[in-house]
């Protein structure tokens, strides 16, 4: 595992749409391991591949520093309710703001081995998922931030 450099706002890669992962191999495993190490080192709760300069639909999340989730080609298939959360981002240092997100989501995704799963997430975990999955489409939280 290796800590990678987090790409900051202004780098065009953060605005690009990521490509789906088609090969579940050792390169993907290294990417996921490096992302986890980088997220922990940067004291984050989530990290998407474009944040380390990789245009693949991959994200890692840890809402509490103990439980870790790896998402490959995630798709939100259902969303319910609304919640406003105070968000920040490793790629947008020094800025925080309120963003409205779904309160509960259902996510279809693959793991590092290519096995498919469906997960229910709500509250803070749903918020993190939505934030990280937006990165995969070139969307930053500041694009959705309440400007009031």
Backbone bond lengths (Angstrom), bond angles and torsions (degrees), N, CA, C in turn:
res aa  C-N    CA-C-N  psi(-1)  N-CA   C-N-CA  omega(-1)  CA-C   N-CA-C  phi
1 X - - - 1.451 - - 1.520 109.32 -
2 X 1.331 113.91 149.49 1.463 119.21 179.86 1.523 109.30 -145.30
3 X 1.325 115.25 139.52 1.461 119.98 174.29 1.523 107.67 -75.43
4 X 1.320 115.14 133.25 1.466 120.28 178.58 1.527 109.84 -108.49
5 X 1.316 115.66 164.99 1.461 121.76 179.46 1.520 109.90 -80.30
6 X 1.334 116.14 132.63 1.465 121.35 177.81 1.525 109.01 -83.08
7 X 1.331 116.03 126.51 1.459 123.28 178.03 1.535 108.65 -72.43
8 X 1.310 116.59 137.40 1.470 121.44 -178.00 1.529 111.35 -105.11
9 X 1.334 114.58 160.05 1.458 121.86 179.07 1.526 109.33 -52.00
10 X 1.325 115.23 141.11 1.458 121.75 -175.31 1.518 110.73 108.14
11 X 1.331 116.55 -26.05 1.466 120.71 175.54 1.527 107.62 -78.50
12 X 1.327 116.61 125.31 1.474 121.25 -174.20 1.526 113.47 -61.95
13 X 1.318 118.92 -21.63 1.465 120.42 -178.82 1.529 111.30 -62.25
14 X 1.328 117.32 -28.22 1.468 120.51 179.63 1.527 112.46 -69.24
15 X 1.317 117.47 -14.77 1.464 121.99 -179.20 1.534 112.46 -104.48
16 X 1.319 117.30 6.70 1.460 121.08 -177.52 1.530 111.37 -98.57
17 X 1.330 115.08 149.19 1.464 120.82 177.04 1.527 108.50 -81.55
18 X 1.316 115.96 133.34 1.464 121.61 -177.42 1.525 111.83 -81.96
19 X 1.322 114.64 154.18 1.463 121.78 177.88 1.524 109.93 -90.41
20 X 1.327 115.32 149.03 1.459 119.80 177.26 1.519 110.54 -66.85
21 X 1.319 115.40 148.78 1.457 122.16 173.78 1.518 107.25 -79.40
22 X 1.331 116.91 129.35 1.465 121.33 179.36 1.523 112.02 -116.64
23 X 1.320 116.23 -15.64 1.473 120.11 -179.90 1.522 109.50 -120.73
24 X 1.310 114.96 120.81 1.458 121.64 178.81 1.528 107.02 -100.82
25 X 1.331 115.24 92.60 1.460 120.42 -171.15 1.529 110.10 -139.59
26 X 1.317 116.30 -169.07 1.467 121.59 -177.66 1.533 111.78 -65.28
27 X 1.322 117.58 -29.86 1.477 119.78 178.01 1.529 110.71 -64.77
28 X 1.331 115.99 -39.56 1.462 120.34 177.12 1.529 109.52 -65.54
29 X 1.315 117.18 -43.04 1.466 120.93 179.56 1.528 110.84 -60.35
30 X 1.319 117.93 -42.73 1.466 121.98 178.11 1.526 109.85 -63.54
31 X 1.320 117.15 -43.17 1.460 121.05 178.11 1.529 110.23 -58.30
32 X 1.318 117.30 -49.66 1.472 121.34 -179.61 1.526 111.30 -61.37
33 X 1.318 117.21 -43.63 1.462 120.90 179.10 1.530 111.09 -63.35
34 X 1.321 116.72 -43.63 1.472 120.83 178.69 1.530 111.14 -64.83
35 X 1.327 116.40 -39.44 1.464 119.86 178.73 1.527 110.72 -63.61
36 X 1.311 116.61 -42.90 1.467 120.43 178.71 1.526 110.03 -61.29
37 X 1.318 117.20 -47.16 1.464 120.99 -179.75 1.527 110.93 -62.07
38 X 1.319 116.93 -41.08 1.469 121.38 179.65 1.524 110.53 -65.39
39 X 1.340 116.78 -44.67 1.467 120.92 179.74 1.527 110.37 -59.57
40 X 1.324 117.07 -44.43 1.462 121.27 -179.73 1.533 110.13 -65.32
41 X 1.325 117.50 -46.57 1.467 121.80 -178.71 1.530 112.13 -62.03
42 X 1.337 116.16 -32.67 1.470 121.15 -178.91 1.528 112.15 -89.61
43 X 1.339 116.58 0.95 1.472 122.80 -179.77 1.530 111.80 60.12
44 X 1.347 115.57 41.75 1.454 120.83 178.57 1.516 111.53 -100.45
45 X 1.331 115.55 168.75 1.469 121.43 175.95 1.525 111.02 -107.00
46 X 1.330 116.02 -7.76 1.458 120.29 178.49 1.517 109.86 -163.03
47 X 1.343 114.46 157.30 1.460 120.32 178.71 1.520 108.19 -154.96
48 X 1.317 115.87 131.80 1.464 121.73 177.23 1.528 108.53 -106.63
49 X 1.324 116.07 150.46 1.467 121.32 -175.44 1.529 114.24 -53.09
50 X 1.333 120.44 -40.95 1.469 117.79 -179.81 1.530 112.89 -62.72
51 X 1.327 117.25 -20.44 1.460 120.14 178.88 1.534 112.32 -70.26
52 X 1.329 115.96 -13.17 1.469 119.42 172.89 1.531 109.72 -117.66
53 X 1.330 115.79 20.16 1.457 120.78 173.10 1.513 116.00 83.64
54 X 1.332 117.62 19.28 1.465 122.08 -178.48 1.523 109.12 -116.39
55 X 1.327 117.34 119.04 1.467 121.43 -176.93 1.532 111.88 -88.57
56 X 1.317 115.79 65.84 1.457 122.79 176.77 1.517 109.00 -129.77
57 X 1.327 116.42 150.65 1.465 122.10 -177.32 1.530 109.55 -81.73
58 X 1.329 114.47 76.69 1.453 122.33 -176.93 1.528 109.00 -138.96
59 X 1.337 116.35 137.59 1.464 121.26 176.49 1.522 109.47 -144.74
60 X 1.321 115.35 149.15 1.462 121.69 172.24 1.525 107.80 -122.19
61 X 1.334 115.52 145.37 1.463 120.85 -175.49 1.519 109.63 -141.95
62 X 1.330 115.43 140.67 1.462 121.94 172.25 1.523 108.31 -145.29
63 X 1.333 117.04 99.49 1.461 119.43 -176.15 1.527 114.04 -69.28
64 X 1.347 116.78 -19.07 1.454 119.42 -173.79 1.531 114.15 -134.90
65 X 1.324 118.34 3.69 1.452 121.13 -178.69 1.520 114.30 80.31
66 X 1.320 117.14 -1.32 1.472 121.67 179.25 1.522 111.74 -115.83
67 X 1.325 115.36 -46.12 1.466 121.22 179.75 1.527 108.34 -92.57
68 X 1.334 115.69 130.52 1.462 120.23 -179.09 1.526 109.55 -121.97
69 X 1.326 114.97 136.59 1.461 121.70 179.15 1.526 108.51 -122.07
70 X 1.315 115.70 138.44 1.459 122.14 175.48 1.525 108.01 -118.58
71 X 1.322 116.07 126.76 1.458 121.46 -178.70 1.527 109.59 -120.64
72 X 1.326 115.76 122.99 1.456 121.63 175.22 1.530 106.38 -116.82
73 X 1.325 116.39 126.48 1.471 123.05 -177.83 1.536 112.31 53.44
74 X 1.344 117.57 49.51 1.463 119.23 -178.58 1.527 112.70 -70.84
75 X 1.335 114.65 145.45 1.463 121.68 176.09 1.523 107.50 -137.53
76 X 1.313 116.78 126.77 1.462 120.37 174.25 1.523 107.03 -80.57
77 X 1.329 116.37 115.35 1.464 120.65 -176.27 1.528 112.70 -98.09
78 X 1.327 116.49 -15.48 1.457 119.97 178.06 1.521 108.32 -154.32
79 X 1.329 116.28 141.27 1.459 121.37 177.48 1.529 108.43 -139.63
80 X 1.335 115.84 139.08 1.466 121.44 -179.48 1.517 110.39 -136.32
81 X 1.327 115.19 149.58 1.452 121.37 173.22 1.516 113.55 68.08
82 X 1.334 114.05 -176.83 1.462 121.05 -179.72 1.518 109.22 -142.34
83 X 1.314 115.30 147.59 1.455 121.76 172.87 1.519 108.02 -148.23
84 X 1.321 115.66 148.13 1.462 120.40 175.02 1.514 107.66 -108.06
85 X 1.308 115.51 127.29 1.458 121.20 -178.32 1.520 110.17 -124.43
86 X 1.316 114.87 147.71 1.454 121.23 174.69 1.519 106.75 -85.96
87 X 1.337 117.37 115.21 1.456 121.50 -174.22 1.515 112.15 -115.41
88 X 1.320 113.38 155.39 1.450 123.50 170.78 1.519 106.13 -139.60
89 X 1.316 117.58 179.94 1.461 120.43 -176.93 1.519 109.54 -155.84
90 X 1.323 116.31 137.66 1.462 120.73 178.13 1.526 111.79 -60.91
91 X 1.328 116.93 -26.93 1.468 121.00 -179.49 1.530 112.88 -88.92
92 X 1.328 116.55 -7.11 1.463 121.42 179.68 1.533 107.67 -129.53
93 X 1.329 117.03 69.01 1.466 119.91 -174.29 1.523 112.63 -65.29
94 X 1.336 113.75 144.57 1.456 119.96 174.31 1.514 115.93 83.05
95 X 1.325 118.06 0.11 1.463 120.91 179.91 1.521 109.12 -121.60
96 X 1.321 115.92 133.02 1.460 122.23 174.25 1.523 106.95 -133.73
97 X 1.332 115.66 153.41 1.453 118.56 178.29 1.509 111.90 -171.31
98 X 1.323 115.33 163.70 1.465 122.55 -179.44 1.523 109.92 -80.95
99 X 1.331 114.65 133.61 1.456 121.97 177.76 1.526 108.13 -132.61
100 X 1.324 116.00 134.93 1.463 119.82 176.34 1.519 109.04 -88.94
101 X 1.315 115.30 128.49 1.466 123.16 -178.54 1.527 108.79 -134.85
102 X 1.334 117.43 165.85 1.464 119.73 173.49 1.532 110.51 -64.49
103 X 1.319 116.78 146.95 1.468 122.10 178.93 1.525 111.00 -79.31
104 X 1.340 115.72 -31.02 1.461 120.65 -177.51 1.529 108.61 -140.77
105 X 1.329 116.43 136.37 1.462 120.72 178.91 1.524 110.85 -134.86
106 X 1.314 114.25 159.92 1.458 121.49 170.12 1.524 106.12 -120.58
107 X 1.332 116.38 127.74 1.461 122.33 -174.72 1.524 110.32 -118.89
108 X 1.327 115.62 130.92 1.472 121.18 170.99 1.518 106.22 -103.15
109 X 1.336 116.28 131.04 1.466 120.14 -176.17 1.530 109.92 -156.05
110 X 1.310 115.26 173.88 1.456 122.38 176.33 1.524 108.49 -117.75
111 X 1.323 116.19 154.70 1.454 119.92 173.19 1.524 109.66 -95.11
112 X 1.303 117.58 -175.16 1.460 122.13 -176.30 1.519 113.59 -64.74
113 X 1.346 116.83 -16.46 1.464 120.98 -179.40 1.527 112.95 -97.47
114 X 1.337 116.77 -4.62 1.461 120.77 -179.30 1.514 113.38 92.87
115 X 1.335 117.29 8.94 1.462 120.71 177.08 1.523 109.19 -82.57
116 X 1.326 116.32 136.74 1.466 121.61 -176.57 1.527 110.88 -91.75
117 X 1.344 114.93 143.12 1.461 121.90 179.71 1.519 110.11 -138.85
118 X 1.322 114.32 161.41 1.469 121.44 169.44 1.520 106.30 -127.61
119 X 1.322 116.31 131.95 1.463 121.51 -177.22 1.515 110.16 -129.08
120 X 1.319 115.98 141.16 1.460 122.48 172.29 1.526 107.18 -96.33
121 X 1.305 117.12 135.07 1.469 120.73 176.50 1.516 108.19 -136.66
122 X 1.319 115.95 142.14 1.461 118.99 175.62 1.507 110.43 -142.52
123 X 1.331 115.19 164.60 1.456 120.80 179.60 1.517 112.73 63.98
124 X 1.325 115.43 -133.69 1.463 121.68 -175.58 1.527 112.04 -60.47
125 X 1.337 117.39 -40.95 1.462 120.32 179.91 1.532 110.95 -63.24
126 X 1.336 117.35 -42.29 1.469 120.51 177.47 1.524 110.28 -62.08
127 X 1.331 116.31 -40.39 1.459 121.03 178.97 1.523 111.23 -60.78
128 X 1.328 116.61 -47.16 1.467 120.13 -179.51 1.533 110.12 -62.85
129 X 1.331 116.68 -44.45 1.471 120.04 179.42 1.523 110.50 -56.44
130 X 1.312 116.94 -49.57 1.468 120.62 -178.66 1.529 111.10 -60.52
131 X 1.327 116.62 -42.68 1.467 121.16 179.51 1.533 110.37 -61.06
132 X 1.332 116.56 -49.64 1.472 120.06 -177.45 1.526 111.64 -68.56
133 X 1.320 117.66 -39.34 1.467 120.09 -179.10 1.526 110.97 -68.36
134 X 1.337 117.76 -30.26 1.471 120.57 173.46 1.526 110.76 -59.00
135 X 1.331 116.47 -39.61 1.474 120.27 178.76 1.532 111.10 -55.04
136 X 1.321 117.04 -33.26 1.466 121.13 -176.62 1.527 111.97 -69.31
137 X 1.339 116.01 -15.20 1.466 121.50 176.97 1.531 112.05 -111.89
138 X 1.323 116.46 14.01 1.463 120.38 177.57 1.513 114.37 77.06
139 X 1.324 116.75 21.60 1.470 121.78 -178.74 1.525 109.06 -105.91
140 X 1.333 116.79 131.22 1.459 122.37 176.58 1.524 109.85 -105.86
141 X 1.317 116.68 155.12 1.464 120.07 -178.18 1.517 111.97 -60.43
142 X 1.324 118.12 -28.00 1.467 120.30 179.78 1.531 111.48 -67.26
143 X 1.339 117.07 -19.33 1.466 120.57 176.34 1.524 111.04 -71.49
144 X 1.321 116.54 -24.68 1.470 121.93 -176.64 1.518 112.95 -111.45
145 X 1.312 116.46 -0.60 1.455 121.84 -174.93 1.520 111.72 -65.45
146 X 1.323 115.40 139.18 1.454 121.92 176.02 1.516 108.09 -68.83
147 X 1.314 116.69 123.16 1.479 121.60 -175.68 1.532 113.24 -93.44
148 X 1.338 116.98 11.04 1.476 119.92 -178.31 1.508 112.27 -67.92
